[in-house]
Amino acid sequence: MAITAPKRIESWLVAFTLLIGLALPAQAQLTVDVENTAADELTIAVPGLPTPRSTETPAGTTAELGNKISDVIVSNLRSSGLFKPLGRNRVRGISFAEVTSPQFPYWNGTNASALIQGFVRSNGDGKLTVGCYLYDVALQTELTRTGFVVEPGDWRRAAHKCADSIYSRLTGESPFFDSRIAYIAETGPKGNRRKRLAIMDSDGANHRFITNGQATALTPRFSPDYSKIVYLSFLDGNPRIYVYEIGTGRQRLITQSTNPTFAPRWSPDGKWILYSMAIAGNTDIYKVSSQGGEPKRLTFSPGIDIGGSFSPDGSRIVFESDRSGSQQLYVMGANGGNERRISFGGGRYATPEWSPRGDLIAFTRIAGNFRVGVMTPSGGGQRLLTNSWQDEAPTWAPNGRIIQFFRTSRGSGKTGIWQVDLTGRNERQLPTPVDGSDPAWGPLLP
């Protein structure tokens, strides 16, 4: 099934500021400490977004969309674990005139520290203007504003963009809500699972199946420019690495073999695909042009080398190997060589993935149960973030603050997509229509 490439949202922040005619204030007092595991969630009020005149659009009336956008913002902020949003069912509605003139005495009475107000307006060309404002309730000041011009069908992206701007302003962190996730959708009995490639928004909305399940799909990853997905497919028992072009729905075969093949991964510049292949009982890491061609072998040690992931600058690769006698993590140069072990915490280590910031490597530690953790690229500062029976295959949010993984239930074999932040405190399950595994979080949408 082909999917449509995401439409580009046009930011009009400068024009928006000039249009309203207000200068942004200098105060910037209200913040959220993302590192403080004991900090209380920040209470933030999010009434419905009013409209100057309710107008029909292909996605619903502007009045209806104002409520839906508010609901998505609430859901996004709550999912971060840092905010306690008061949605439109818990606060009064506001008029269009109040958007730039908040009634602060009322909002003080809600015990909210921050306030999000905005509007939805239909333009003459059929597009929508969505405005988004953040206020400090105690100081009665505006902290930030942003606005977007979107097609009516892209109203959810405007909501994600608004939530991103609020999150960034209050935490000082990069945003991540306006992004997508690829994963493997699983159905069928435990011993005979049907595994299809699927894609959805970061909050589980706009879910689509990409493959039909005739061939088992595994380990998807988005290209750096979001235009493609690389994944492993098994047809007639033979592994093939395909690149799926999101805009056209076409697939390209990159490499195929009768030898077991594993875990394709993109290089940061999108020119190479890293993967592992077993030949005569020895598994090594290879890279091949993203256009296909002759692969280059990068490791030569006896045993199993698998699971490579590039550093964000493309200079190094982290991978797992049993060359020391047990499954451990190693770092080497992008073209192989200079290999050194970085995991020494006891147990076995698998599925490493480099943070988009470059400061941490996520991994699965196997010691009785499977737990997701992080360490520095030198192997220091190891921390385990989850503590369930079987959590594995971490993937990073675009801002490097949240890790997604899949969890298998003991006994049933049912799988689900979960995420946790770097404090290990904020953990939640992502809604999917069927069981899910092998998540891959893409970069921010262009």
MIZAMI-45331 format. One record per residue: residue in one letter; y, z, x of N, C-alpha, C in turn. Coordinates in steps of 0.05 Angstrom, whole numbers, plus 32768, in hexadecimal, padded with zeros to 4 digits. Atoms other than C-alpha are relative to their C-alpha. Last residue first. Example, Ala and Ser with C-alpha at 12.3 -4.5 7.8 and 13.67 -1.06 7.14 Angstrom:
<martis>
S7FE87FFF7FF07FEB808F81118016800E7FF1/A7FE8800080127FA6809C80F6801880008012/
</martis>
This chain:
<martis>
P7FE7800D7FF6816C809180D280137FFD7FE9/L7FFE801B800A813980C580B9801A7FF38009/L7FED800380168133810280E580017FE27FF8/P7FE47FF97FF980F680FE811180117FFF7FE7/G7FF080147FF480AE80FD80F4801C800A8008/W7FE47FFE80098080813780E780117FEC800F/A7FEE800B7FEB8037812580F0801C7FFF7FF5/P7FE5800780078002814B80C880107FF58018/D7FF380117FEB7FB8814580DB801D7FF97FF9/S80057FF97FE57F9C8163809A80107FEE8012/G7FF2800E7FEB7FA88163804F7FF9800B801C/D80017FF17FE77F838175800F800D7FEF8016/V801C7FFC7FF87F9C81507FD280008010801A/P8010800480187FDF814C7FAC7FE280038005/T800B801B7FFE8004816D7FE67FEE7FFC7FE8/P800F800A8017803281AA7FE37FF77FE38005/L7FF18018800B804681C580287FEF7FF57FE9/Q801080188004802A820B803580117FEA7FF4/R80038009801B8058824180517FEE7FE77FFF/E8017801280038064826C808E7FFD7FF87FE3/N7FFC8010801880A5828E80A27FEA7FEA7FFE/R7FFC7FF08018809682C780D180007FEF7FE7/G801A7FF9800B807782A4810D8002800E7FE5/T80027FE3800080BC82A7812E7FE480087FF7/L80067FF67FE680B5825E81428000801F8001/D7FEA80037FED80B1824780FA7FF9800F801A/V7FF77FE57FF78070823C80D480187FFB8014/Q7FEC80007FEB8055820080AD8009801D8006/W7FEF7FE87FFF801881F2808380157FFD8016/I7FEA80027FEC7FF281B3806E801180197FFE/G7FE58001800A7FB081C2804A80157FFE8016/T7FEB80007FED7F6681B98055801B7FFE7FF3/K7FE7800B800B7F2A81CA802B801680048015/G7FF780177FF17EEB81D7805480197FF37FF6/S7FFD801880117ED08204801D80077FE78010/G8014800480147EB2823A804A80037FE67FF0/R801B7FF87FF97EF08251806F7FEC7FFA7FE9/S800A7FE8800D7F2E822B805A7FE380058008/T80198004800D7F4A81F9808C7FF6801B7FF4/R80117FE980027F9381FC809F7FE77FFA7FF0/F80117FFF80187FBD81C280B67FED80178002/F801C80017FF77FFA81C580E37FEE7FFE7FE7/Q801280058016804681C180DE7FE47FFE800C/I8019800E7FF9807381E181117FF07FFD7FE7/I80167FFC801380BC81F481057FE87FF08009/R80007FE4800880F681FD81367FE980077FEE/G800F7FEF7FEE80F081BD815F8000801D7FF9/N7FEE7FEE7FF28128819A81387FF280138013/P7FED800E7FEF80FF815E8123801280128011/A7FE9800A800F80C7818B810980147FF38013/W7FE57FF48000808D8190813980137FF47FEB/T7FED80157FFE80428182812F801C800B7FFB/P7FE47FFC8006800981B3813880117FE78005/A7FF2801A7FFF7FC0819D8134801E80037FFA/E800280127FE97F9D81DE812080137FE87FFD/D7FE7800F7FFF7F97821B80F480007FEF8018/Q800180197FF27F50823580E5801B7FF17FFC/W801A80067FF67F43827D80D180007FE68010/S8013800680167F8B829480CB7FE57FF8800C/N80177FEF7FFD7FBA82B580FC7FED7FFD7FE9/T80107FFE80197FF6828981097FE880118006/L7FEF7FFE8017802F828A813C7FF180037FE6/L800F800B8016800C8298817E800F80057FE6/R7FFF7FF08018803C82A181B87FEF7FF27FEB/Q8013800880158037828A8200800280137FE8/G7FF67FF8801A8076829782287FEE7FF97FE9/G7FF67FE58005806082718266800780057FE2/G80157FEE800980348234826E8009801C7FFA/S800C7FF57FE88064820A82977FE980137FFA/P800E80157FF1807481DE825B7FF4800A801A/T7FED80127FF18086821E82357FF07FEB800E/M7FFB7FF67FE58053823A820380157FED800D/V7FEE80107FEF8047823481B88001800D801C/G7FED7FF27FEF8012824A818780127FEE8010/V7FEB80117FF57FE48234814F80148011800F/R7FE47FF780057FA5825C814380137FED800D/F7FED80147FF67F5C8248813B801C80097FF9/N7FF3801180147F2A8281813380127FEC800E/G800A7FF580197EF8829F8163800B7FF07FE9/A800C7FE87FF57F24828C819E7FF580107FE9/I801A7FFB800D7F3E824681947FF38017800E/R80117FEF7FEF7F88823D81A37FE780077FF1/T80147FF1800F7FAA820181837FF080118014/F801C80047FFA7FE981E981A67FEF800F7FEB/A80117FF48014803481E281A47FE37FF98005/I801880108007805A81D281E47FF180107FEB/L80197FF3800680A081EE81EE7FEA7FEB7FFB/D80027FE57FF580E481DD820C7FE6800D7FFB/G800B80007FE580E4819182057FFB801C800B/R7FEC7FF57FEE8111819281C87FF78000801D/P7FEB80147FFC80E3816281A38017800B8010/S7FE97FFD801280AC819681B080147FEA8004/W7FE77FF87FF5806F817D81D6801680017FEB/E7FEA80128007802D817B81B2801A800B800A/P7FE57FF97FF87FEB819A81C980147FEA7FF6/T7FEC800E80107FAC818F819F801D80078009/A8003801B80097F7E81C181C380197FF67FF3/Y7FE6800A800A7F77820381E87FFD7FE27FFA/R7FFC801C7FFA7F39822D81F4801A7FF67FF3/G8008801280157F34827881F980047FE38009/G80197FF9800B7F5C82A2822A7FF97FEE7FE8/G7FFF7FE980127FA6829D82387FE680097FF5/F80107FEB7FF37FA6827182767FFD80187FEE/S800A7FEB80137FC3822F825D7FED8013800E/I7FEB7FEE80097FEF8206828D7FF780167FED/R80077FF080187FBF81DE82B8801680137FF9/R80037FE37FFB7FDB81AC82E97FFB800E7FE5/E800B7FF180177FD7816082EF7FFE801E8008/N7FF27FE67FFF8005813E83227FF680127FE8/G7FFB7FF37FE77FE780FA830F800F801A7FFD/G80167FF27FF57FEC80CF82D18007800D801B/N801380157FF88020809B82BF7FE7800C800D/A800380148015804A80CB82967FED7FEA8007/G7FEB80148002803F810382C87FFA7FEB7FEB/M800080137FEA800E813B82B980187FED7FFD/V7FE980118000800A817B82907FFD7FED8018/Y7FF6800A7FE67FC9819F828180197FEF7FFB/L7FE9801380017FAE81C88246800A7FFA801D/Q7FE77FF47FF87F6881E8824580167FEA7FFF/Q7FEA8010800A7F2381DB8227801B800D8005/S7FFA7FFB801C7EF081FE825280197FF07FF9/G80177FF3800C7ECD81F08294800480077FE3/S80047FE57FF47F0B81E282BD7FE8800E7FF6/R800780037FE37F06819782AE7FFD801B800E/D80137FEB7FFA7F0581A682637FF87FFF801E/S801680087FEF7F46818182567FEC80178004/E80157FEC7FFE7F80818382257FE97FF58011/F801A8008800B7FC0815B822D7FEC80178003/V80127FE98003800A8161823C7FE67FF77FF3/I801480008016802D812382557FF1801A8001/R80197FF17FFC806B811E82817FEF7FFD7FE7/S80077FFD7FE480A980F2828D7FE5800E8004/G801480147FF880B380D782477FF68003801C/D7FF380137FEE80F480FE823C7FEC7FEB800B/P7FEB8010800D80D8811E81FD800E7FEC8013/S7FE87FF0800180988134822280167FEE7FF4/F7FE980037FED805E81078210801580167FFD/S7FE68000800E801F812081EC80167FFE8014/G7FE780027FF17FD78115820280187FFF7FEE/G7FEA7FF4800E7F9C812E81D9801B7FFF800D/I7FFA800A801B7F6081228205801A800C7FF6/D7FE37FFF80017F41812A824980097FF37FE7/I7FF2800980187EF681398245801E80058004/G7FFE7FEE80177ECB813E828480107FF37FE9/P80197FFE80107ED0811F82C9800580147FE9/S80117FE87FFB7F19811682DF7FE77FFF7FEF/F801980087FF37F3680D082DF7FEE80178006/T800F7FEA7FF57F7480D482B37FE57FF7800B/L7FEE7FED7FF47FA9809F82A57FF28018800D/R800C7FE57FFF7F8280608293801180138010/K80007FF57FE57FAD802482817FF5801C8000/P7FF87FE47FFC7F9E7FFC82437FFF8008801D/E80147FF27FEF7F9F7FB082408009801D8005/G8004800A7FE57FC67F9382067FEC8011800F/G801B80067FFA7FE57FAD81C67FFD7FF6801D/Q8006801B800A802D7FA981B07FE37FF98003/S7FFF7FFE801E80357FF581B67FFD7FE57FF3/S7FE78009800B80207FEA81FF7FFE80027FE1/V8000801C80057FE280138212801B7FF87FF4/K7FE98008800F7FD88058822F80007FE17FFE/Y7FF6801B7FFA7F9880788243801B7FFC7FF2/I7FE78007800E7F7D80BF824680097FE5800A/D7FE780017FF17F3580CB825B80177FF77FEF/T7FE8800680117EF380DF823C801980028011/N7FE87FF67FF37EB280DB826580197FF77FF0/G7FFF7FE380007E7080D682408018800C800E/A80177FF57FF27E64808D82528002801E8003/I801280157FF67EAA807A823B7FEA800D8011/A80187FF67FF27ED380A8820F7FEF7FE88008/M8018801080067F1A809281FB7FE9800A8012/S80177FF87FEF7F5C80B881F67FE77FEF7FF7/Y80197FF9800F7F9E809E81DD7FEA80088013/L80137FF07FF17FE7809381F17FE880057FEF/I80117FEE8010800F805C81D17FEB800D8012/W801B7FFA7FF98048803C81F77FF280117FEB/K800B80177FF2808B801A81EA7FE280038006/G800F8012801280A4804A81B57FF27FE9800D/D7FF18019800380D9806881E37FF17FEC7FEE/P7FE67FFC800C80BE80AF81DA80107FE77FFC/S7FED7FF87FEB8076809881E8801C80037FF2/W7FEB80117FF6804C809581A9800D800C8019/R7FE57FF48000800A80B9819E80147FED800C/P7FEA80117FF67FC380A2818D801B800E7FFD/A7FE57FF57FFF7F9180DC818480157FED800C/F7FF47FE8800C7F4A80C68194801F7FFF8002/T7FE380017FFA7F1B808D81A4800E80157FF0/P7FEF7FEC800F7ECF808F81A7801D8000800A/N7FFF7FE57FF47EB5804F81C8801180137FEF/T80187FF2800A7EA58012819D7FFE801C800C/S80167FFC7FED7EEC7FFD81AA7FE8800B7FF2/Q80197FF8800D7F2C7FE781887FEA80028015/T801880017FEF7F747FE1819F7FE880097FEF/I7FF77FFC7FE47FB97FD581827FE87FFF8013/L80147FF47FF07FA77FB6813F80098002801C/R8008800E7FE87FE57FA881177FEB8010800F/Q800E7FF17FEC7FF07FBC80CF7FFA7FEE8018/R8013800D7FEF80227FA0809D7FF480138015/G801B7FFA800880427FCA80677FEB7FF28011/T800D8018800A80857FA780737FE480067FF5/G7FEF8011801080B67FE1807D7FF17FE97FF3/I7FF87FF4801980838015809380107FED7FEE/E7FE38005800280617FEB80C8800A80097FE5/Y7FF88008801C801C800A80D3801E7FFE8000/V7FE47FF980058004800B811C80077FF57FE4/Y7FEE8012800F7FB9800C8122801D800B8001/I7FE57FF580017F89802C815480127FEB7FF3/R7FEB80137FFB7F4180198146801B800F7FFE/P7FE47FF680017F028044814880147FE98007/N7FF280077FE77EBF80248136801D80087FFE/G80067FEE7FEA7E9380468102800F7FFA801A/D801B80057FF67E94800B80D27FF980118018/L800C801380137EE0801580CC7FE57FF8800C/F801D80057FFC7EFD805380ED7FF67FED7FEA/S8010800980177F49805480F17FE37FFB8008/L801B80087FF97F77807981227FF07FFA7FE6/Y80157FEF80097FC1807C81147FE57FF58008/V801980067FF280048061812A7FEB80147FF6/I80137FEA7FFD803C806380F77FE87FF68010/K801D80057FFF8078803480F97FF1801A8001/S80088019800E80C2802D80EA7FE27FFC7FFE/Y80097FFC801C80D5807680F77FF67FE67FF3/D7FEC800B801180FB806481377FF980017FE3/P7FE67FF37FFC80D28094816280167FF57FEE/S7FF2800B7FE9809180798144801B800E8002/F7FE980128004807080A78112800A7FF6801B/R7FE77FF87FF4802B80C5812280167FEB7FFB/P7FE9801280017FE980C380FD8017800C8010/T7FEB7FFB7FEC7FAB80E9811480177FED8000/L7FFC7FE77FF27F7280CD80E9801980008011/A7FE77FFF7FF07F60809880B68003801B800D/T7FF57FE67FFA7F19808B809C80197FFE8012/A80047FF97FE47F1080448084800D801C8004/Q8018800F7FF97F088033803A7FF88006801D/G80177FEF7FFB7F3A806B802D7FE67FF28006/N80107FFC80187F708041800C7FE780118004/T801A800E7FFE7FA5804680427FEF80087FE8/I7FFC80187FF17FEF805780397FE67FF08002/F801780067FF07FED808C800280047FE5800E/R800D801A8002803280A07FEB7FE77FFE8011/H801A80037FF3805580E27FDD7FF57FE47FFB/N8003801D7FFA809F80DF7FCA7FE67FFA800F/A7FF98013801580A5812C7FCE7FFB7FE38009/G801780098010807E81597FFD80067FEC7FEA/D80067FEB801480BB817F80187FE87FF87FEF/S80057FE77FF380C0815680597FF980177FED/D7FE87FF37FF680BA811680317FF8801B800C/M7FF07FF28013807580F5802B801A800B800D/I7FE57FFA7FF6804380C8804D8010800E7FEA/A7FEC7FFB80147FF880BE8046801B8007800D/L7FE57FFC7FF57FBF80A38070801480027FE9/R7FEC801680037F7C80AA804D801A8008800E/K7FE77FFA7FF27F3F80D4805D80127FE88000/R7FF1801980007F0380D6802E801C8006800C/R7FE3800180077ED981138040800B7FE38001/N7FFB801D80037E8D8111803E801D7FFC7FF7/G800F80107FED7E718154805580067FE37FFF/K7FFC7FF67FE57EA6818080337FF27FEE8015/P800E7FE77FF87EA681597FF280038005801E/G801D80017FFF7EDC81267FE07FF38019800A/T800D7FFB801A7F2681207FEF7FE27FFE8004/E801D7FFD80017F528124802D7FF680057FE4/A80077FF6801A7F98810980377FE280007FFD/I8019800B800A7FA7810080817FF9800E7FE6/Y80177FEE7FFD7FF0810D80927FE77FF17FF6/A8018800F8005803480EB809B7FE880148003/I80197FF77FF58072811580927FEA7FED7FFA/R80198005800F80B9810080857FE880098010/S8014800B7FEF80FF811680987FE77FFC7FEF/D8000801D80078140812A80777FED7FF28014/F800A8005801C81308175807A7FFE7FE27FFA/F801B800B80028133817C80C67FF77FF87FE4/P800C8002801A8178819080DF7FE47FF58000/S8001801C800A818D81A681257FF280007FE5/E801880107FF8819A81F0812E80037FE47FF5/G7FFA800C7FE781DD8216812C7FE97FEF800B/T80137FF87FEB81BF824180F580087FF6801C/L80057FE4800181F5824080BF7FEE800A8017/R7FE77FF17FFD821381FB80CD7FFB801E8002/S7FF580037FE581D081DA80DB801980118004/Y80127FF37FED81AF81F5809C800C7FFF801C/I7FFE7FE3800581EA81E280707FF0800F8015/S7FE57FF87FF681ED819B808D8005801E7FFD/D7FFF80017FE381A281938085801B8009800B/A800E7FE87FF681A481AB803D80008001801F/C7FEF7FE9800681D88176802E7FF4801A800B/K7FEA80017FED81AF81418051801380177FFC/H800A7FF77FE681718156802A801780018014/A80057FE38002819881517FE87FF6800B801B/A7FE67FF37FFF81B3810C7FFC7FFD801E7FFE/R7FF780007FE4816C80F7800D801C800D8002/R800E7FEA7FF18155810E7FC880098000801D/W7FF37FE78005818B80E27FA77FF38017800F/D80017FF07FE7816F80A47FC8800D801B7FFC/G801B7FF97FFA815D80827F867FFD80108019/P800A7FEA801181A680857F717FE380088006/E800B800C801881BA805C7FAE7FF580167FEE/V801C8008800181E180877FDD7FFA7FF07FE7/V800180158014822880997FF47FE47FF48000/F801180187FFC822780DA801880037FED7FE9/G8004801080188254811780217FF17FE68007/T800B801A7FF9825F815180507FFC7FF07FE6/R8003801380168284819280507FF47FE6800A/T8006801B7FF9828581CF807D7FFF7FF07FE6/L800C80027FE5829A821780817FFA7FE48008/E801380177FFE82CA821D80477FF67FFE801C/T7FF880177FF182EA826280427FEA7FEA7FFF/Q7FF48013801282E8829C8013800B7FE8800E/L7FE680097FF482DB82CC804D800F7FED7FED/A7FF07FE87FF882A582F28026801B7FF8800A/V7FF67FF28018828B82B38002801280188008/D80057FE47FFA82868286803F800C80117FEA/Y7FEB7FEC7FFF8285824180217FF5801B8009/L800A7FE67FFA825A8202802B801880148003/Y7FEE7FED7FF3826C81C0800A7FF2801B8004/C800E7FE77FFA824281837FF6801380128011/G7FF07FEE7FEE825A81427FD77FF2801B8003/V80097FE58002822C810C7FBA800F80108015/T7FF37FEF7FEB824A80C87FAC7FF6801C7FFB/L7FF77FE58005821A809B7F86800F800C8017/K800A7FEB7FEE821080507F87800B801C7FF7/G801A7FF78007821880217F4D7FF480158012/D801480137FF682527FFA7F6A7FE480097FFA/G7FFF8019800E8285801F7F3F7FEB7FEC8009/N7FEC80127FF6827080627F5A7FFF7FE67FF1/S8008801C8000824B80987F3580177FEF8009/R7FEE8012800F825D80DF7F497FF57FE48002/V800C801B80018233811A7F5E80117FEE7FEF/F7FFD801080188254815C7F727FF07FE68003/G7FFF801D7FFB825081957FA380047FF17FE6/Q7FF7800F8018824E81E07FAB80027FE38007/I8000801D7FFE8227820B7FDC80097FF47FE6/L7FFF800F8019823A82547FE17FFF7FE28006/A7FF7801C7FFE822D828780177FFD7FF27FE6/S7FEF80017FE8822682D3801B800C7FE48003/A800480177FEE820C82D87FD4801380018017/N800A7FF77FE6820E831D7FB57FF97FE98013/T801C80087FFE821682FD7F707FF2800A8019/G80107FF08012825783237F637FE27FF98000/N80037FE57FF3827883047FA07FED80127FEF/W801580037FEC826A82C07F7F7FFC801A8010/Y801B8002800D829182D47F417FEA80008015/P80067FE6800D82CE82ED7F697FE47FFF7FF3/F800C7FED7FEE82CA82AD7F947FFA801B7FF4/Q7FF87FE7800D82D7827B7F5C7FF38017800F/P80147FED800982D0823F7F8A800C80197FF3/S7FF17FE780058309820C7F8D7FED80157FF5/T7FEF7FFB7FE982EE81CC7FAD8011801A7FFC/V800E80077FE882B281C67F7E801180068019/E80067FE97FF082D581ED7F477FF47FF9801B/A7FE77FF67FF382F681B07F297FFB80178012/F7FF980127FEA82B181907F1C8019800A800F/S7FF380198009829E81CC7EF280077FEF8019/I7FE480037FF8826C82017F08800B7FE67FF5/G7FF8801B7FF8822B821A7EEA801D7FFF8007/R7FF380118015821A82637EEA80067FE5800B/V7FE37FFE7FFF81E882827F1A800C7FEE7FEB/R7FF87FE47FFB819E82927F17801E80048003/N800B7FEF8016818182527EF88008801D8004/R7FF08003801881B082297F247FF580107FE9/G7FFE801A800C818F82437F63800F80017FE6/L7FFE7FFB801C819B82837F8A80067FE57FF2/P7FEE800F8011818282727FD07FFF800A7FE2/K80097FF8801A816382A77FFD80137FF37FEC/F7FEC7FFD80158169828780417FF280097FE6/L7FE77FF37FF6814682898084801380077FEA/G80057FE47FFC80FE82798070801880108008/S7FFB7FF97FE4810B822F807A7FFA801D8006/S801880067FEF80E88220803880048007801D/R80147FEB8003811F824480117FE97FFB8013/L7FF67FE87FF281548215802D7FEC80177FFE/N7FFE80047FE4812E81D7801980078019800F/S801B80017FF5811C81F07FD47FFF7FFD801E/V800C7FE58002816382037FC47FE58001800D/I7FF37FF07FEB817D81C07FDD7FF5801D8000/V800C80087FE68148819D7FB3800D80108016/D801B7FF57FFE815D81C47F747FF37FF9801B/S7FFE7FE37FFB81A781B47F7F7FE4800D8004/I7FF77FFE7FE48197816A7F858002801E8007/K801780057FEF816F816E7F4480088003801D/N80127FEA800181A9818F7F1F7FE87FFC8013/G7FF27FE97FF481DC815C7F367FEE80198000/L800380017FE381AA81257F27800E8017800E/E801B7FF97FFA81A7813A7EDE7FFC8000801E/A80027FE4800681F381387ED87FE4800A8007/T7FF57FF17FEA81F580F57EFC7FFF801E7FFB/T7FE47FFC800181C680DA7EC8800A800F8018/G7FF87FEC8013818280C27EDC801E80037FFF/A800F7FE87FF98165809C7F18800580177FEC/P801D80068001817A80567EFF7FEF80198006/T8008800F7FE881BF80737EF17FE27FFA7FFE/E801B80097FFD81E1808B7EB17FFC7FF1801A/T8003801D8001822480AE7EB97FE27FFA8004/S801D80067FFE823880F67EAC7FFC7FE27FFB/R8008800C801A828280FB7EBB7FE37FF88002/P7FE78003801082A481247EF17FFA7FF47FE5/T7FF7801C7FFF825E813B7F08801A7FFD7FF0/P7FF5800D8018824781817F1780087FE38005/L7FEA80117FF7821681967F4E800C7FF37FE8/G8003801D800481EB81CF7F3480197FF18009/P7FFF800A801C81F882137F527FFB7FE27FFE/V8001801D800281DF82257F9880017FF87FE2/A7FFF800A801B81EE826D7FAD80027FE27FFF/I7FEE8017800281D882847FF27FFE7FF57FE4/T7FFE8008801C81B882C6800480167FEB7FFD/L7FE58002800981A882C8804F80017FF67FE2/E7FF8801A8008816182DF805B801D80007FF6/D80038006801C815D8322807D80087FE37FFB/A7FE8800580108156832580C87FF97FFA7FE3/A7FFC7FEA80138118834680E680187FFA7FEE/T80167FFF801380FE83078109800480167FEB/N80037FE48008814282FC812A7FEA80027FEB/E80137FF27FEE813D82B9814E7FF9801C7FF7/V801B800B8004815B828E81157FEB800F8012/D800D7FFD7FE6819A82B981137FE27FF87FFC/V801B7FF5800481C0829F80D67FF38000801B/T8016800D7FF1820B829580DA7FE6800D7FF9/L801A7FFC800C824B82A380B27FEA7FF1800F/Q800C7FE67FFB828982AA80DD7FE380037FF6/A801C8007800082A4826480E57FF080198006/Q80137FEA800082EE826880D77FE37FF68000/A800A7FFA7FE58316822A80EB7FEB80168001/P7FF67FE77FF4831E820E80A67FF48005801B/L80167FEE7FFC831181C48094800A8019800F/A80077FFD7FE4835181A3807D7FE980148002/L80007FE47FF68353818F80347FF88001801D/G7FE67FF87FF78367814B80188002801C800A/I7FFA7FE6800D832B813E7FED801A800B8009/L7FFF8004801D832A80F480008008801A7FF2/L7FE6800B8007833A8102804980047FFE7FE2/T7FEC7FEC7FFA82FD812E8050801C7FF87FF9/F80037FEC801482D180FB802C801580178005/A7FF28009801882EB80C380587FFF80157FEA/V7FE380027FFB82D880EA8095800F7FF77FE8/L7FF37FE67FFD82948100807A801E7FFE8004/W7FE380068003827F80BC8061801080198003/S7FF07FE77FFF823680BB8077801E7FF87FFE/E7FE680037FF38212807D8060800F801A7FFE/I7FEB7FF2800F81C9808B8050801A7FFD8010/R7FED7FF07FEF819B8056806D8015800D7FEE/K7FE5800B7FFF81658040803C801180128011/P7FEB7FF0800B811F8059804E801B7FF28003/A7FF27FF17FEB80ED8021805C8017800F7FF3/T7FE6800A7FF980C7800E801E800D80118015/I7FEB7FEF8008807D801D801B801A7FF5800A/A7FE780017FF180447FED801C801480147FF6/M7FE880008011800080008000801980008012/
</martis>
